[in-house]
Amino acid sequence: MIVSEPGLLGFFAGRGFNVVVQKPAAQLRDGRCEVDDGSLSVYAALREIPYLNLEADAAGGSARQRQMLEAVYDLIMSRGAGALKR
């Protein structure tokens, strides 16, 4: 999983998922940083749009991806519709 909010790291890691946090927009705008690879995660970070990316391998990953979607559903149900917002 890739998330834009550091506060989501513990929620998903606590459920056994590998999670990384996208660099904050301020670091992406720094002239020394060259990570703008055109990806949606960078685009969202630069525009301060909450972002969550779920990925699983192609071979047998559908069950794991379902678990990830269920975890996102649990997050929204427990924290409300604004769960991904800053």
PyMOL Python script that loads the backbone (N, CA, C, O; Angstrom):
from pymol import cmd

cmd.read_pdbstr("""\
ATOM      1  N   MET A   1       0.833  -1.168   0.000  1.00  0.00           N
ATOM      2  CA  MET A   1       0.000   0.000   0.000  1.00  0.00           C
ATOM      3  C   MET A   1       0.889   1.245   0.000  1.00  0.00           C
ATOM      4  O   MET A   1       1.964   1.270   0.598  1.00  0.00           O
ATOM      5  N   ILE A   2       0.408   2.257  -0.680  1.00  0.00           N
ATOM      6  CA  ILE A   2       1.030   3.581  -0.614  1.00  0.00           C
ATOM      7  C   ILE A   2      -0.035   4.513  -0.075  1.00  0.00           C
ATOM      8  O   ILE A   2      -1.150   4.551  -0.595  1.00  0.00           O
ATOM      9  N   VAL A   3       0.299   5.268   0.967  1.00  0.00           N
ATOM     10  CA  VAL A   3      -0.648   6.213   1.563  1.00  0.00           C
ATOM     11  C   VAL A   3      -0.025   7.600   1.597  1.00  0.00           C
ATOM     12  O   VAL A   3       1.197   7.751   1.614  1.00  0.00           O
ATOM     13  N   SER A   4      -0.882   8.600   1.608  1.00  0.00           N
ATOM     14  CA  SER A   4      -0.375   9.975   1.660  1.00  0.00           C
ATOM     15  C   SER A   4      -0.349  10.534   3.078  1.00  0.00           C
ATOM     16  O   SER A   4       0.267  11.569   3.332  1.00  0.00           O
ATOM     17  N   GLU A   5      -1.007   9.857   3.982  1.00  0.00           N
ATOM     18  CA  GLU A   5      -1.094  10.330   5.367  1.00  0.00           C
ATOM     19  C   GLU A   5      -0.307   9.427   6.306  1.00  0.00           C
ATOM     20  O   GLU A   5      -0.619   8.240   6.407  1.00  0.00           O
ATOM     21  N   PRO A   6       0.709   9.951   7.000  1.00  0.00           N
ATOM     22  CA  PRO A   6       1.472   9.135   7.941  1.00  0.00           C
ATOM     23  C   PRO A   6       0.598   8.477   9.010  1.00  0.00           C
ATOM     24  O   PRO A   6       0.932   7.400   9.505  1.00  0.00           O
ATOM     25  N   GLY A   7      -0.513   9.114   9.366  1.00  0.00           N
ATOM     26  CA  GLY A   7      -1.412   8.558  10.373  1.00  0.00           C
ATOM     27  C   GLY A   7      -2.074   7.256   9.962  1.00  0.00           C
ATOM     28  O   GLY A   7      -2.612   6.545  10.811  1.00  0.00           O
ATOM     29  N   LEU A   8      -2.047   6.931   8.675  1.00  0.00           N
ATOM     30  CA  LEU A   8      -2.651   5.687   8.187  1.00  0.00           C
ATOM     31  C   LEU A   8      -1.674   4.517   8.242  1.00  0.00           C
ATOM     32  O   LEU A   8      -2.078   3.359   8.130  1.00  0.00           O
ATOM     33  N   LEU A   9      -0.410   4.816   8.412  1.00  0.00           N
ATOM     34  CA  LEU A   9       0.618   3.787   8.419  1.00  0.00           C
ATOM     35  C   LEU A   9       0.324   2.710   9.464  1.00  0.00           C
ATOM     36  O   LEU A   9       0.298   1.522   9.144  1.00  0.00           O
ATOM     37  N   GLY A  10       0.107   3.119  10.692  1.00  0.00           N
ATOM     38  CA  GLY A  10      -0.144   2.169  11.774  1.00  0.00           C
ATOM     39  C   GLY A  10      -1.413   1.376  11.582  1.00  0.00           C
ATOM     40  O   GLY A  10      -1.465   0.191  11.914  1.00  0.00           O
ATOM     41  N   PHE A  11      -2.447   2.019  11.044  1.00  0.00           N
ATOM     42  CA  PHE A  11      -3.727   1.338  10.838  1.00  0.00           C
ATOM     43  C   PHE A  11      -3.546   0.132   9.921  1.00  0.00           C
ATOM     44  O   PHE A  11      -4.002  -0.968  10.237  1.00  0.00           O
ATOM     45  N   PHE A  12      -2.879   0.342   8.784  1.00  0.00           N
ATOM     46  CA  PHE A  12      -2.730  -0.742   7.819  1.00  0.00           C
ATOM     47  C   PHE A  12      -1.612  -1.711   8.192  1.00  0.00           C
ATOM     48  O   PHE A  12      -1.752  -2.918   7.990  1.00  0.00           O
ATOM     49  N   ALA A  13      -0.515  -1.207   8.727  1.00  0.00           N
ATOM     50  CA  ALA A  13       0.576  -2.090   9.162  1.00  0.00           C
ATOM     51  C   ALA A  13       0.092  -3.010  10.276  1.00  0.00           C
ATOM     52  O   ALA A  13       0.500  -4.169  10.353  1.00  0.00           O
ATOM     53  N   GLY A  14      -0.777  -2.493  11.138  1.00  0.00           N
ATOM     54  CA  GLY A  14      -1.330  -3.294  12.217  1.00  0.00           C
ATOM     55  C   GLY A  14      -2.218  -4.428  11.730  1.00  0.00           C
ATOM     56  O   GLY A  14      -2.532  -5.345  12.489  1.00  0.00           O
ATOM     57  N   ARG A  15      -2.617  -4.370  10.484  1.00  0.00           N
ATOM     58  CA  ARG A  15      -3.425  -5.425   9.877  1.00  0.00           C
ATOM     59  C   ARG A  15      -2.595  -6.323   8.960  1.00  0.00           C
ATOM     60  O   ARG A  15      -3.133  -7.134   8.206  1.00  0.00           O
ATOM     61  N   GLY A  16      -1.263  -6.159   9.044  1.00  0.00           N
ATOM     62  CA  GLY A  16      -0.363  -7.053   8.331  1.00  0.00           C
ATOM     63  C   GLY A  16      -0.016  -6.669   6.907  1.00  0.00           C
ATOM     64  O   GLY A  16       0.504  -7.491   6.153  1.00  0.00           O
ATOM     65  N   PHE A  17      -0.299  -5.420   6.525  1.00  0.00           N
ATOM     66  CA  PHE A  17       0.020  -4.992   5.169  1.00  0.00           C
ATOM     67  C   PHE A  17       1.353  -4.257   5.142  1.00  0.00           C
ATOM     68  O   PHE A  17       1.724  -3.602   6.115  1.00  0.00           O
ATOM     69  N   ASN A  18       2.066  -4.363   4.040  1.00  0.00           N
ATOM     70  CA  ASN A  18       3.262  -3.557   3.808  1.00  0.00           C
ATOM     71  C   ASN A  18       2.774  -2.183   3.365  1.00  0.00           C
ATOM     72  O   ASN A  18       1.996  -2.064   2.419  1.00  0.00           O
ATOM     73  N   VAL A  19       3.240  -1.146   4.064  1.00  0.00           N
ATOM     74  CA  VAL A  19       2.747   0.208   3.795  1.00  0.00           C
ATOM     75  C   VAL A  19       3.926   1.170   3.706  1.00  0.00           C
ATOM     76  O   VAL A  19       4.868   1.096   4.495  1.00  0.00           O
ATOM     77  N   VAL A  20       3.857   2.077   2.726  1.00  0.00           N
ATOM     78  CA  VAL A  20       4.827   3.164   2.635  1.00  0.00           C
ATOM     79  C   VAL A  20       4.057   4.473   2.556  1.00  0.00           C
ATOM     80  O   VAL A  20       2.922   4.517   2.082  1.00  0.00           O
ATOM     81  N   VAL A  21       4.697   5.541   3.032  1.00  0.00           N
ATOM     82  CA  VAL A  21       4.080   6.863   3.018  1.00  0.00           C
ATOM     83  C   VAL A  21       4.740   7.689   1.917  1.00  0.00           C
ATOM     84  O   VAL A  21       5.966   7.770   1.835  1.00  0.00           O
ATOM     85  N   GLN A  22       3.908   8.300   1.071  1.00  0.00           N
ATOM     86  CA  GLN A  22       4.398   9.186   0.012  1.00  0.00           C
ATOM     87  C   GLN A  22       5.113  10.371   0.651  1.00  0.00           C
ATOM     88  O   GLN A  22       4.679  10.874   1.688  1.00  0.00           O
ATOM     89  N   LYS A  23       6.190  10.812   0.045  1.00  0.00           N
ATOM     90  CA  LYS A  23       6.886  12.004   0.533  1.00  0.00           C
ATOM     91  C   LYS A  23       5.926  13.173   0.607  1.00  0.00           C
ATOM     92  O   LYS A  23       5.071  13.325  -0.266  1.00  0.00           O
ATOM     93  N   PRO A  24       6.052  14.005   1.634  1.00  0.00           N
ATOM     94  CA  PRO A  24       5.198  15.196   1.735  1.00  0.00           C
ATOM     95  C   PRO A  24       5.438  16.154   0.567  1.00  0.00           C
ATOM     96  O   PRO A  24       6.521  16.178  -0.018  1.00  0.00           O
ATOM     97  N   ALA A  25       4.421  16.934   0.242  1.00  0.00           N
ATOM     98  CA  ALA A  25       4.487  17.870  -0.889  1.00  0.00           C
ATOM     99  C   ALA A  25       5.671  18.822  -0.765  1.00  0.00           C
ATOM    100  O   ALA A  25       6.318  19.131  -1.766  1.00  0.00           O
ATOM    101  N   ALA A  26       5.965  19.291   0.445  1.00  0.00           N
ATOM    102  CA  ALA A  26       7.071  20.235   0.627  1.00  0.00           C
ATOM    103  C   ALA A  26       8.397  19.623   0.169  1.00  0.00           C
ATOM    104  O   ALA A  26       9.226  20.308  -0.429  1.00  0.00           O
ATOM    105  N   GLN A  27       8.592  18.346   0.449  1.00  0.00           N
ATOM    106  CA  GLN A  27       9.831  17.683   0.015  1.00  0.00           C
ATOM    107  C   GLN A  27       9.823  17.429  -1.488  1.00  0.00           C
ATOM    108  O   GLN A  27      10.874  17.452  -2.127  1.00  0.00           O
ATOM    109  N   LEU A  28       8.648  17.189  -2.051  1.00  0.00           N
ATOM    110  CA  LEU A  28       8.567  16.963  -3.497  1.00  0.00           C
ATOM    111  C   LEU A  28       8.832  18.237  -4.282  1.00  0.00           C
ATOM    112  O   LEU A  28       9.331  18.187  -5.406  1.00  0.00           O
ATOM    113  N   ARG A  29       8.499  19.384  -3.688  1.00  0.00           N
ATOM    114  CA  ARG A  29       8.702  20.671  -4.359  1.00  0.00           C
ATOM    115  C   ARG A  29      10.139  21.176  -4.235  1.00  0.00           C
ATOM    116  O   ARG A  29      10.537  22.105  -4.938  1.00  0.00           O
ATOM    117  N   ASP A  30      10.900  20.572  -3.356  1.00  0.00           N
ATOM    118  CA  ASP A  30      12.288  20.971  -3.146  1.00  0.00           C
ATOM    119  C   ASP A  30      13.071  20.740  -4.441  1.00  0.00           C
ATOM    120  O   ASP A  30      12.974  19.668  -5.038  1.00  0.00           O
ATOM    121  N   GLY A  31      13.834  21.721  -4.872  1.00  0.00           N
ATOM    122  CA  GLY A  31      14.597  21.625  -6.104  1.00  0.00           C
ATOM    123  C   GLY A  31      15.592  20.490  -6.131  1.00  0.00           C
ATOM    124  O   GLY A  31      16.000  20.055  -7.208  1.00  0.00           O
ATOM    125  N   ARG A  32      15.992  19.997  -4.971  1.00  0.00           N
ATOM    126  CA  ARG A  32      16.952  18.891  -4.911  1.00  0.00           C
ATOM    127  C   ARG A  32      16.280  17.538  -5.086  1.00  0.00           C
ATOM    128  O   ARG A  32      16.955  16.522  -5.251  1.00  0.00           O
ATOM    129  N   CYS A  33      14.956  17.524  -5.050  1.00  0.00           N
ATOM    130  CA  CYS A  33      14.203  16.278  -5.150  1.00  0.00           C
ATOM    131  C   CYS A  33      13.761  16.065  -6.594  1.00  0.00           C
ATOM    132  O   CYS A  33      13.138  16.940  -7.194  1.00  0.00           O
ATOM    133  N   GLU A  34      14.080  14.923  -7.136  1.00  0.00           N
ATOM    134  CA  GLU A  34      13.699  14.635  -8.512  1.00  0.00           C
ATOM    135  C   GLU A  34      12.874  13.349  -8.567  1.00  0.00           C
ATOM    136  O   GLU A  34      13.225  12.413  -9.286  1.00  0.00           O
ATOM    137  N   VAL A  35      11.781  13.307  -7.810  1.00  0.00           N
ATOM    138  CA  VAL A  35      10.964  12.099  -7.786  1.00  0.00           C
ATOM    139  C   VAL A  35       9.668  12.249  -8.567  1.00  0.00           C
ATOM    140  O   VAL A  35       8.839  11.338  -8.560  1.00  0.00           O
ATOM    141  N   ASP A  36       9.474  13.379  -9.241  1.00  0.00           N
ATOM    142  CA  ASP A  36       8.247  13.534 -10.011  1.00  0.00           C
ATOM    143  C   ASP A  36       8.349  12.686 -11.270  1.00  0.00           C
ATOM    144  O   ASP A  36       8.818  13.130 -12.318  1.00  0.00           O
ATOM    145  N   ASP A  37       7.891  11.455 -11.124  1.00  0.00           N
ATOM    146  CA  ASP A  37       7.956  10.502 -12.227  1.00  0.00           C
ATOM    147  C   ASP A  37       6.647  10.435 -13.003  1.00  0.00           C
ATOM    148  O   ASP A  37       6.451   9.548 -13.834  1.00  0.00           O
ATOM    149  N   GLY A  38       5.757  11.375 -12.728  1.00  0.00           N
ATOM    150  CA  GLY A  38       4.472  11.399 -13.414  1.00  0.00           C
ATOM    151  C   GLY A  38       3.435  10.489 -12.793  1.00  0.00           C
ATOM    152  O   GLY A  38       2.342  10.336 -13.338  1.00  0.00           O
ATOM    153  N   SER A  39       3.756   9.883 -11.663  1.00  0.00           N
ATOM    154  CA  SER A  39       2.821   8.956 -11.030  1.00  0.00           C
ATOM    155  C   SER A  39       1.679   9.701 -10.342  1.00  0.00           C
ATOM    156  O   SER A  39       1.804  10.871  -9.978  1.00  0.00           O
ATOM    157  N   LEU A  40       0.576   9.000 -10.177  1.00  0.00           N
ATOM    158  CA  LEU A  40      -0.595   9.585  -9.535  1.00  0.00           C
ATOM    159  C   LEU A  40      -0.307   9.940  -8.078  1.00  0.00           C
ATOM    160  O   LEU A  40      -0.851  10.921  -7.570  1.00  0.00           O
ATOM    161  N   SER A  41       0.532   9.167  -7.400  1.00  0.00           N
ATOM    162  CA  SER A  41       0.838   9.464  -6.000  1.00  0.00           C
ATOM    163  C   SER A  41       1.568  10.797  -5.861  1.00  0.00           C
ATOM    164  O   SER A  41       1.292  11.559  -4.935  1.00  0.00           O
ATOM    165  N   VAL A  42       2.490  11.081  -6.768  1.00  0.00           N
ATOM    166  CA  VAL A  42       3.206  12.354  -6.737  1.00  0.00           C
ATOM    167  C   VAL A  42       2.247  13.493  -7.093  1.00  0.00           C
ATOM    168  O   VAL A  42       2.252  14.539  -6.444  1.00  0.00           O
ATOM    169  N   TYR A  43       1.441  13.290  -8.110  1.00  0.00           N
ATOM    170  CA  TYR A  43       0.446  14.295  -8.508  1.00  0.00           C
ATOM    171  C   TYR A  43      -0.454  14.649  -7.324  1.00  0.00           C
ATOM    172  O   TYR A  43      -0.675  15.824  -7.031  1.00  0.00           O
ATOM    173  N   ALA A  44      -0.967  13.625  -6.649  1.00  0.00           N
ATOM    174  CA  ALA A  44      -1.854  13.852  -5.500  1.00  0.00           C
ATOM    175  C   ALA A  44      -1.122  14.573  -4.371  1.00  0.00           C
ATOM    176  O   ALA A  44      -1.675  15.487  -3.759  1.00  0.00           O
ATOM    177  N   ALA A  45       0.109  14.171  -4.094  1.00  0.00           N
ATOM    178  CA  ALA A  45       0.881  14.806  -3.016  1.00  0.00           C
ATOM    179  C   ALA A  45       1.106  16.285  -3.296  1.00  0.00           C
ATOM    180  O   ALA A  45       0.974  17.121  -2.403  1.00  0.00           O
ATOM    181  N   LEU A  46       1.447  16.603  -4.542  1.00  0.00           N
ATOM    182  CA  LEU A  46       1.716  18.002  -4.892  1.00  0.00           C
ATOM    183  C   LEU A  46       0.460  18.868  -4.791  1.00  0.00           C
ATOM    184  O   LEU A  46       0.549  20.081  -4.600  1.00  0.00           O
ATOM    185  N   ARG A  47      -0.687  18.249  -4.917  1.00  0.00           N
ATOM    186  CA  ARG A  47      -1.946  18.993  -4.842  1.00  0.00           C
ATOM    187  C   ARG A  47      -2.690  18.762  -3.527  1.00  0.00           C
ATOM    188  O   ARG A  47      -3.841  19.169  -3.363  1.00  0.00           O
ATOM    189  N   GLU A  48      -2.000  18.096  -2.592  1.00  0.00           N
ATOM    190  CA  GLU A  48      -2.532  17.802  -1.261  1.00  0.00           C
ATOM    191  C   GLU A  48      -3.886  17.097  -1.328  1.00  0.00           C
ATOM    192  O   GLU A  48      -4.816  17.425  -0.591  1.00  0.00           O
ATOM    193  N   ILE A  49      -3.969  16.125  -2.225  1.00  0.00           N
ATOM    194  CA  ILE A  49      -5.152  15.274  -2.372  1.00  0.00           C
ATOM    195  C   ILE A  49      -4.868  13.974  -1.622  1.00  0.00           C
ATOM    196  O   ILE A  49      -3.854  13.330  -1.891  1.00  0.00           O
ATOM    197  N   PRO A  50      -5.726  13.571  -0.696  1.00  0.00           N
ATOM    198  CA  PRO A  50      -5.505  12.299  -0.007  1.00  0.00           C
ATOM    199  C   PRO A  50      -5.387  11.157  -1.025  1.00  0.00           C
ATOM    200  O   PRO A  50      -6.131  11.109  -2.004  1.00  0.00           O
ATOM    201  N   TYR A  51      -4.453  10.247  -0.783  1.00  0.00           N
ATOM    202  CA  TYR A  51      -4.150   9.207  -1.756  1.00  0.00           C
ATOM    203  C   TYR A  51      -3.927   7.884  -1.049  1.00  0.00           C
ATOM    204  O   TYR A  51      -3.299   7.826   0.008  1.00  0.00           O
ATOM    205  N   LEU A  52      -4.449   6.825  -1.646  1.00  0.00           N
ATOM    206  CA  LEU A  52      -4.265   5.475  -1.143  1.00  0.00           C
ATOM    207  C   LEU A  52      -4.168   4.556  -2.347  1.00  0.00           C
ATOM    208  O   LEU A  52      -5.049   4.571  -3.206  1.00  0.00           O
ATOM    209  N   ASN A  53      -3.110   3.757  -2.426  1.00  0.00           N
ATOM    210  CA  ASN A  53      -2.906   2.847  -3.543  1.00  0.00           C
ATOM    211  C   ASN A  53      -2.785   1.432  -2.992  1.00  0.00           C
ATOM    212  O   ASN A  53      -1.998   1.179  -2.080  1.00  0.00           O
ATOM    213  N   LEU A  54      -3.559   0.523  -3.543  1.00  0.00           N
ATOM    214  CA  LEU A  54      -3.527  -0.873  -3.126  1.00  0.00           C
ATOM    215  C   LEU A  54      -2.968  -1.708  -4.265  1.00  0.00           C
ATOM    216  O   LEU A  54      -3.459  -1.634  -5.391  1.00  0.00           O
ATOM    217  N   GLU A  55      -1.952  -2.496  -3.981  1.00  0.00           N
ATOM    218  CA  GLU A  55      -1.353  -3.349  -5.004  1.00  0.00           C
ATOM    219  C   GLU A  55      -1.154  -4.751  -4.460  1.00  0.00           C
ATOM    220  O   GLU A  55      -0.790  -4.940  -3.299  1.00  0.00           O
ATOM    221  N   ALA A  56      -1.399  -5.732  -5.319  1.00  0.00           N
ATOM    222  CA  ALA A  56      -1.155  -7.132  -4.978  1.00  0.00           C
ATOM    223  C   ALA A  56      -0.607  -7.816  -6.222  1.00  0.00           C
ATOM    224  O   ALA A  56      -0.830  -7.352  -7.340  1.00  0.00           O
ATOM    225  N   ASP A  57       0.108  -8.917  -6.028  1.00  0.00           N
ATOM    226  CA  ASP A  57       0.686  -9.594  -7.193  1.00  0.00           C
ATOM    227  C   ASP A  57      -0.407 -10.224  -8.056  1.00  0.00           C
ATOM    228  O   ASP A  57      -1.507 -10.512  -7.584  1.00  0.00           O
ATOM    229  N   ALA A  58      -0.083 -10.425  -9.298  1.00  0.00           N
ATOM    230  CA  ALA A  58      -1.062 -10.940 -10.260  1.00  0.00           C
ATOM    231  C   ALA A  58      -1.426 -12.397  -9.977  1.00  0.00           C
ATOM    232  O   ALA A  58      -2.570 -12.803 -10.180  1.00  0.00           O
ATOM    233  N   ALA A  59      -0.470 -13.172  -9.516  1.00  0.00           N
ATOM    234  CA  ALA A  59      -0.710 -14.589  -9.247  1.00  0.00           C
ATOM    235  C   ALA A  59      -1.218 -14.782  -7.821  1.00  0.00           C
ATOM    236  O   ALA A  59      -0.435 -14.766  -6.871  1.00  0.00           O
ATOM    237  N   GLY A  60      -2.501 -14.961  -7.677  1.00  0.00           N
ATOM    238  CA  GLY A  60      -3.074 -15.211  -6.361  1.00  0.00           C
ATOM    239  C   GLY A  60      -3.248 -13.980  -5.506  1.00  0.00           C
ATOM    240  O   GLY A  60      -3.533 -14.096  -4.314  1.00  0.00           O
ATOM    241  N   GLY A  61      -3.086 -12.812  -6.075  1.00  0.00           N
ATOM    242  CA  GLY A  61      -3.181 -11.590  -5.295  1.00  0.00           C
ATOM    243  C   GLY A  61      -4.592 -11.086  -5.080  1.00  0.00           C
ATOM    244  O   GLY A  61      -4.805 -10.155  -4.303  1.00  0.00           O
ATOM    245  N   SER A  62      -5.552 -11.680  -5.749  1.00  0.00           N
ATOM    246  CA  SER A  62      -6.919 -11.163  -5.640  1.00  0.00           C
ATOM    247  C   SER A  62      -7.472 -11.290  -4.215  1.00  0.00           C
ATOM    248  O   SER A  62      -8.194 -10.408  -3.751  1.00  0.00           O
ATOM    249  N   ALA A  63      -7.140 -12.367  -3.529  1.00  0.00           N
ATOM    250  CA  ALA A  63      -7.607 -12.529  -2.144  1.00  0.00           C
ATOM    251  C   ALA A  63      -6.970 -11.467  -1.243  1.00  0.00           C
ATOM    252  O   ALA A  63      -7.635 -10.902  -0.374  1.00  0.00           O
ATOM    253  N   ARG A  64      -5.686 -11.204  -1.456  1.00  0.00           N
ATOM    254  CA  ARG A  64      -4.992 -10.195  -0.650  1.00  0.00           C
ATOM    255  C   ARG A  64      -5.545  -8.808  -0.945  1.00  0.00           C
ATOM    256  O   ARG A  64      -5.710  -7.998  -0.034  1.00  0.00           O
ATOM    257  N   GLN A  65      -5.834  -8.530  -2.218  1.00  0.00           N
ATOM    258  CA  GLN A  65      -6.383  -7.228  -2.566  1.00  0.00           C
ATOM    259  C   GLN A  65      -7.774  -7.055  -1.948  1.00  0.00           C
ATOM    260  O   GLN A  65      -8.138  -5.952  -1.540  1.00  0.00           O
ATOM    261  N   ARG A  66      -8.532  -8.114  -1.881  1.00  0.00           N
ATOM    262  CA  ARG A  66      -9.842  -8.046  -1.222  1.00  0.00           C
ATOM    263  C   ARG A  66      -9.669  -7.698   0.257  1.00  0.00           C
ATOM    264  O   ARG A  66     -10.434  -6.906   0.807  1.00  0.00           O
ATOM    265  N   GLN A  67      -8.656  -8.298   0.898  1.00  0.00           N
ATOM    266  CA  GLN A  67      -8.380  -7.984   2.302  1.00  0.00           C
ATOM    267  C   GLN A  67      -8.036  -6.511   2.463  1.00  0.00           C
ATOM    268  O   GLN A  67      -8.461  -5.875   3.427  1.00  0.00           O
ATOM    269  N   MET A  68      -7.269  -5.967   1.526  1.00  0.00           N
ATOM    270  CA  MET A  68      -6.907  -4.557   1.579  1.00  0.00           C
ATOM    271  C   MET A  68      -8.151  -3.676   1.434  1.00  0.00           C
ATOM    272  O   MET A  68      -8.324  -2.706   2.173  1.00  0.00           O
ATOM    273  N   LEU A  69      -9.005  -4.018   0.487  1.00  0.00           N
ATOM    274  CA  LEU A  69     -10.239  -3.242   0.292  1.00  0.00           C
ATOM    275  C   LEU A  69     -11.126  -3.303   1.533  1.00  0.00           C
ATOM    276  O   LEU A  69     -11.740  -2.306   1.915  1.00  0.00           O
ATOM    277  N   GLU A  70     -11.190  -4.473   2.158  1.00  0.00           N
ATOM    278  CA  GLU A  70     -11.970  -4.603   3.389  1.00  0.00           C
ATOM    279  C   GLU A  70     -11.378  -3.751   4.508  1.00  0.00           C
ATOM    280  O   GLU A  70     -12.116  -3.184   5.314  1.00  0.00           O
ATOM    281  N   ALA A  71     -10.051  -3.657   4.561  1.00  0.00           N
ATOM    282  CA  ALA A  71      -9.401  -2.818   5.568  1.00  0.00           C
ATOM    283  C   ALA A  71      -9.715  -1.339   5.323  1.00  0.00           C
ATOM    284  O   ALA A  71      -9.944  -0.588   6.271  1.00  0.00           O
ATOM    285  N   VAL A  72      -9.726  -0.924   4.056  1.00  0.00           N
ATOM    286  CA  VAL A  72     -10.086   0.456   3.728  1.00  0.00           C
ATOM    287  C   VAL A  72     -11.537   0.719   4.140  1.00  0.00           C
ATOM    288  O   VAL A  72     -11.849   1.770   4.698  1.00  0.00           O
ATOM    289  N   TYR A  73     -12.406  -0.229   3.864  1.00  0.00           N
ATOM    290  CA  TYR A  73     -13.814  -0.106   4.271  1.00  0.00           C
ATOM    291  C   TYR A  73     -13.912   0.038   5.795  1.00  0.00           C
ATOM    292  O   TYR A  73     -14.641   0.894   6.296  1.00  0.00           O
ATOM    293  N   ASP A  74     -13.173  -0.804   6.527  1.00  0.00           N
ATOM    294  CA  ASP A  74     -13.172  -0.721   7.997  1.00  0.00           C
ATOM    295  C   ASP A  74     -12.682   0.646   8.470  1.00  0.00           C
ATOM    296  O   ASP A  74     -13.233   1.216   9.412  1.00  0.00           O
ATOM    297  N   LEU A  75     -11.652   1.167   7.817  1.00  0.00           N
ATOM    298  CA  LEU A  75     -11.128   2.488   8.166  1.00  0.00           C
ATOM    299  C   LEU A  75     -12.213   3.551   8.000  1.00  0.00           C
ATOM    300  O   LEU A  75     -12.437   4.366   8.895  1.00  0.00           O
ATOM    301  N   ILE A  76     -12.875   3.535   6.858  1.00  0.00           N
ATOM    302  CA  ILE A  76     -13.915   4.536   6.594  1.00  0.00           C
ATOM    303  C   ILE A  76     -15.079   4.382   7.559  1.00  0.00           C
ATOM    304  O   ILE A  76     -15.631   5.377   8.030  1.00  0.00           O
ATOM    305  N   MET A  77     -15.454   3.156   7.856  1.00  0.00           N
ATOM    306  CA  MET A  77     -16.565   2.928   8.780  1.00  0.00           C
ATOM    307  C   MET A  77     -16.209   3.353  10.206  1.00  0.00           C
ATOM    308  O   MET A  77     -17.070   3.828  10.946  1.00  0.00           O
ATOM    309  N   SER A  78     -14.944   3.183  10.588  1.00  0.00           N
ATOM    310  CA  SER A  78     -14.554   3.526  11.964  1.00  0.00           C
ATOM    311  C   SER A  78     -14.224   5.002  12.139  1.00  0.00           C
ATOM    312  O   SER A  78     -14.431   5.552  13.221  1.00  0.00           O
ATOM    313  N   ARG A  79     -13.711   5.658  11.090  1.00  0.00           N
ATOM    314  CA  ARG A  79     -13.282   7.044  11.209  1.00  0.00           C
ATOM    315  C   ARG A  79     -14.150   8.028  10.426  1.00  0.00           C
ATOM    316  O   ARG A  79     -13.972   9.239  10.549  1.00  0.00           O
ATOM    317  N   GLY A  80     -15.068   7.529   9.639  1.00  0.00           N
ATOM    318  CA  GLY A  80     -15.934   8.391   8.854  1.00  0.00           C
ATOM    319  C   GLY A  80     -15.405   8.604   7.453  1.00  0.00           C
ATOM    320  O   GLY A  80     -14.304   8.170   7.115  1.00  0.00           O
ATOM    321  N   ALA A  81     -16.198   9.273   6.646  1.00  0.00           N
ATOM    322  CA  ALA A  81     -15.883   9.481   5.230  1.00  0.00           C
ATOM    323  C   ALA A  81     -14.617  10.297   5.032  1.00  0.00           C
ATOM    324  O   ALA A  81     -13.979  10.176   3.985  1.00  0.00           O
ATOM    325  N   GLY A  82     -14.233  11.113   5.983  1.00  0.00           N
ATOM    326  CA  GLY A  82     -13.030  11.937   5.858  1.00  0.00           C
ATOM    327  C   GLY A  82     -11.779  11.235   6.350  1.00  0.00           C
ATOM    328  O   GLY A  82     -10.783  11.902   6.629  1.00  0.00           O
ATOM    329  N   ALA A  83     -11.793   9.929   6.465  1.00  0.00           N
ATOM    330  CA  ALA A  83     -10.681   9.170   7.046  1.00  0.00           C
ATOM    331  C   ALA A  83      -9.362   9.394   6.329  1.00  0.00           C
ATOM    332  O   ALA A  83      -8.308   9.328   6.960  1.00  0.00           O
ATOM    333  N   LEU A  84      -9.387   9.655   5.045  1.00  0.00           N
ATOM    334  CA  LEU A  84      -8.140   9.827   4.289  1.00  0.00           C
ATOM    335  C   LEU A  84      -7.683  11.268   4.224  1.00  0.00           C
ATOM    336  O   LEU A  84      -6.572  11.549   3.774  1.00  0.00           O
ATOM    337  N   LYS A  85      -8.537  12.194   4.673  1.00  0.00           N
ATOM    338  CA  LYS A  85      -8.182  13.606   4.607  1.00  0.00           C
ATOM    339  C   LYS A  85      -7.221  13.978   5.700  1.00  0.00           C
ATOM    340  O   LYS A  85      -7.136  13.320   6.738  1.00  0.00           O
ATOM    341  N   ARG A  86      -6.498  15.046   5.448  1.00  0.00           N
ATOM    342  CA  ARG A  86      -5.528  15.549   6.422  1.00  0.00           C
ATOM    343  C   ARG A  86      -6.215  16.127   7.611  1.00  0.00           C
ATOM    344  O   ARG A  86      -5.554  16.600   8.536  1.00  0.00           O
TER     345      ARG A  86
END
""", "prot")
cmd.dss("prot")
cmd.show_as("cartoon", "prot")
cmd.util.cbc("prot")
cmd.orient("prot")
